[in-house]
Amino acid sequence: MPYATEKDLPPSVRALLPLHAREIFRAAFNSAWDEYADRGETREEIAHRVAWAAVKRLYRKEGRDWVPL
């Protein structure tokens, strides 16, 4: 299920990530959702993994916070 806005993201993602990181997550998730349409039941899991990988390219976790690299 693609996300239309950052407000539609799962509560855990909204609570953890700053706005820019949420934007990255959403864009990467939506792109992966489209790209892996043929993966059936694993589609959503793959899209979440891709989205987190995209966030981790520009952010790192410092204590409880995600900060830009």
C-alpha positions in Angstrom: 0.0 0.0 0.0 1.7 3.2 -1.1 1.7 6.2 1.1 0.1 9.4 -0.2 1.6 11.7 2.5 4.0 11.4 5.4 1.0 11.4 7.7 0.0 8.0 6.2 3.3 6.4 7.2 3.2 3.8 10.0 3.2 5.4 13.5 6.6 4.0 14.3 8.2 5.6 11.3 6.5 9.0 12.0 7.7 8.9 15.6 11.3 8.0 14.8 12.2 9.9 11.8 12.6 13.7 11.1 10.5 15.1 8.3 13.2 14.9 5.6 13.9 11.3 6.5 10.2 10.5 6.4 10.0 12.0 2.9 12.9 9.8 1.8 11.2 6.7 3.3 7.9 7.4 1.6 9.4 8.1 -1.8 11.6 5.0 -1.6 8.7 2.8 -0.3 6.3 3.9 -3.1 9.0 3.4 -5.7 9.8 -0.1 -4.5 6.1 -0.9 -4.1 5.7 -0.2 -7.9 9.0 -1.9 -8.8 8.3 -5.2 -6.9 4.6 -5.6 -7.9 5.3 -9.1 -9.0 6.6 -10.3 -5.6 3.2 -11.1 -4.2 3.0 -11.4 -0.4 6.6 -10.2 0.1 6.1 -7.0 -1.8 5.4 -4.9 1.3 8.3 -6.3 3.3 10.7 -5.6 0.4 9.4 -2.1 0.0 10.0 -1.4 3.8 13.5 -2.8 3.5 14.2 -0.6 0.5 12.8 2.4 2.3 14.9 1.9 5.4 18.0 1.4 3.2 17.3 4.7 1.5 17.0 6.5 4.9 20.2 4.9 6.1 22.1 6.4 3.1 21.6 9.9 4.5 20.8 9.4 8.2 22.3 7.5 11.0 20.9 6.6 14.4 22.5 8.5 17.3 21.1 7.4 20.6 17.4 7.5 20.1 17.5 10.1 17.3 18.1 9.8 13.5 20.5 12.5 12.4 21.9 13.5 9.0 25.2 12.1 8.0 
